[in-house]
């Protein structure tokens, strides 16, 4: 599980400092609110990808997508710098953020809008949460492409790594883990229970677990 923990923490850590300030500036939000939202969104994105990878052909489909869409700038990412010029590219291009929105559709399906609402309301980011997720989605994919390349993962290895990350995020709790658990544990009607997610978020922000 330590590897799964580091998967989430590595990406969160790489977005600290200047990258976080750039994202906050793009959103027109303060850095503290942005950081809280980013740190909740990362386990949310990786965790949902982990659930998707558990579905039949899910890991293979994701693996193929990472192979097919790995741009040179992504493939050549070295050391701990998962961002390279990617963040500047995403922030400076409405097209890149549109691609991010498309990625979100594949990750969350018809839950996409409800997930963004829950994240925005529970972190104070509001309607900017949808844009934040669109910024983070291609970064998460680039991060995973680097993991696949550097660790020489096959589809099974990718699925296992993401599955561990999903489980770890839920076990650790926090706002991101709470939101993820709420999304994965839907009620019988198949709809995201926004009320429960907001309750979890409010509880966390109040210092309770």
HELIX and SHEET records of a PDB file:
HELIX    1   1 UNK A    2  UNK A   14  1                                  13    
HELIX    2   2 UNK A   18  UNK A   27  1                                  10    
HELIX    3   3 UNK A   31  UNK A   53  1                                  23    
HELIX    4   4 UNK A   58  UNK A   68  1                                  11    
HELIX    5   5 UNK A   72  UNK A   75  1                                   4    
HELIX    6   6 UNK A   86  UNK A   91  1                                   6    
HELIX    7   7 UNK A   94  UNK A  108  1                                  15    
HELIX    8   8 UNK A  109  UNK A  111  5                                   3    
HELIX    9   9 UNK A  112  UNK A  123  1                                  12    
HELIX   10  10 UNK A  128  UNK A  151  1                                  24    
HELIX   11  11 UNK A  155  UNK A  172  1                                  18    
HELIX   12  12 UNK A  174  UNK A  184  1                                  11    
HELIX   13  13 UNK A  194  UNK A  205  1                                  12    
END                                                                             
